[in-house]
Structures are given as C-alpha cells and as structure tokens.
C-alpha cells in the first residue's frame, strides 16, 4: 500500500490498495483505479499549490466527455428546457398508436460534476428509450460549489413538475399513469427527494382540495448566479389537485443511491475508505461542497462530528445496527456520532431533501414501488440497504438487486475506451425491471 500523506493538509488522503480478488475484469478495474487515484493525487497536489481547485479540474474533464444531441435510426434526441432547467429528451422513432411510458433520469456526480450530456448517461438514456419504446428525459441541475443546496433539488423538482403537466405529457405522447423517476448516486438521492416531495405535495393538495381550494403554486425566482444556464425567467407553475395527480409517478428506480449525510462512518464507509472510484475522504470533500465551502466542516465530517445536538432524534432513521442486514454489519460495533461539538447551521444539514433516509414512516408508506440497486464495493452501499429496510418495513413494494462484485459509478463506464461488463449488467437489470413494472 502506498500512502500519500502530503495530501492531509488539503483534507484528503489518497491510498493505492490492492483490488479485491472477486472484482470482475480485474485488470481493467486495476487500470481504472490506478488512473482515477493518480489523477486525484495530482489534482490535490495542484490544488495544494494554489493553481486550481480539484473540483474545477475534474469539471473540465467531465466537459470533455460531453456529447451533442445526435439522433440515430431509432431515437430522436433534442436538448431543450423545462421551467428553465436544461433537459435532453429522447423520443423513439417507431410509430405508436398509444401513449408511451416515460422515464425521468437524474444523473449523479456528487452534486459537483456531470451532465446528461456525458457519454455514459447519454448512452444509458438512449438505450432506455430504444429498448422500452419510451420517452426519456435526462435532467441537468446547477452544480456545487458554485451553487449550494437547495438549488440542485429545486432545479430537479421544477423540471419534473413542468414535465408532469397535462399539456406537456400530451405534447410528448406520454401515458400519465406510466411514469418513472430514476437516477444514480447523488442523482438517485435527488430523485428520491423529488418523489418524497411529490408525495408531500399530493397529500397537501388533497387537503387543500377538501377545504375547497384550487391548488397551490410553485414559484421560481430568477437567480443572478445561474451561470452557465441563465433562463429568461422562471415560470409560475400550477400544481394540479385532481385525483389522478398521485398516479403521475408510478415507480422509482434508484441505482447505488446516496441518501444521507448525517452519519459518515457506516460499515460501507469503513470497508470502502479507499474505494476504487470514490474513497471516503474524497466523497466527504465533494458532498460537503453541496452545503458549504467551510473547510472545517470537511474535517468535522471526516471525524463524524459534524451534526448538532438537536439532530439526535434523527439517528433512529439511519441506525445501521438495526436497519442493515446482519450480513453487512460484519461485526462492526455501532457508536453514535459525536453531536454538538461544532455549531454548524448550514441549510440542509438536517433536511430530508438532502438526506431522504430521514423521512418518517408516514411519508414513506405512501411511496410508489421502488427498485434499488446496491454494489458491494461502494461507500454509499449502506444508504441503499437501509432504505430497502425502511421501505419494506412500512409495506412499500421493493425490488432489491445487490451486485457482489460491483463498484460505485459503474454506469459511467459503458462506452469505449474503458467499458466494464458490470456497468452493462447493471444497465440491463435496470432496464429489465422498468420493462416489467412501468
């Protein structure tokens, strides 16, 4: 093992470990891990020298991977905006006499990186549209650290609400009773938060309707910091309160979802501390940028000392000693995080839109059928496993697939020059579940 302790001053340590023997396509993954860790090491060194921030360097790399909205013989592809939020729409070319299914996909990237334009996400959404003969909408959102919570959530919610309007569904030929929302990693967390928000608003709308009210409004105000996607204005959207509203998200699909930030020392965090794609220190650095640029928060989160005293009641919702199956506890001893050592009060720190695992049972029990895929060698593995338990405990129909030799972000490696069979397998499992349930 090689340890680069130089990087401790930047808040991140990079270690090169041996790859687990059961990893599929071992030497490909070794090459990928070596490349990723070397790039991270170099990026952190460059940041430490004050040349450029690591996240800015990675963003440049992601932009090199962006694709144009190129149609093919099976699918028409177009870039547009929903409520000022950039989206890419995939429309099957096959003739259909009936309304089609639709999938809304929110990309991952630790809230800091990525776009529906990236080759992996474009390939996945194009494949989904063709295989399912469905409309697919890839959603972008403003990224950290230029934009902190709740901007990412609000962008996704606005785009979803815009798409779910009757006139928009009719325009694209969508069956309003056959719509899925899905995502991977942080995008899966955003998808989860949007689905929960829709359920809260559906319940609120039902209450308002019972009181004789017509509905309520979602207001989006212009933001001078919208770079680089400044829309002309944010429309005011009317949320319907008819009885069919609850059916407009039929199912949700969450691929290696990131669902909480309040406990940063779960068993999966410890097992994958020096993970192949997303080591613990790097994950904490990036996720913290979603909330703040305060570097003391990163250090506190690394020590699991970042939550305030008044958050104590929330840990029942992420208590892995009761929510994780025995197989994944592996003899770890649960210790409650140190609370109240710091006085952080960032928006989102205790917000279920950042940590959907904090939703109470009364909200969870009304959620739609859910698909959750987790990977063994993944720092956020336990987030997905605990959400499976919590949804099952309240009677939600859950399908759970666990990839024993899977790694985080495998879906990003489905295109040349370095594609992984595990990414293709995850894609096919996801598509198969959608086909059977949507």
Beta strands, then each sheet from edge to edge (+ up, - down):
strand 1: 2-4
strand 2: 14-16
strand 3: 75-82
strand 4: 85-92
strand 5: 100-106
strand 6: 135-139
strand 7: 174-184
strand 8: 216-218
strand 9: 237-239
strand 10: 251-255
strand 11: 369-377
strand 12: 398-407
sheet 1: 1+ 2-
sheet 2: 3+ 4- 6+ 5+ 7+ 10+ 11+ 12+
sheet 3: 8+ 9-
end
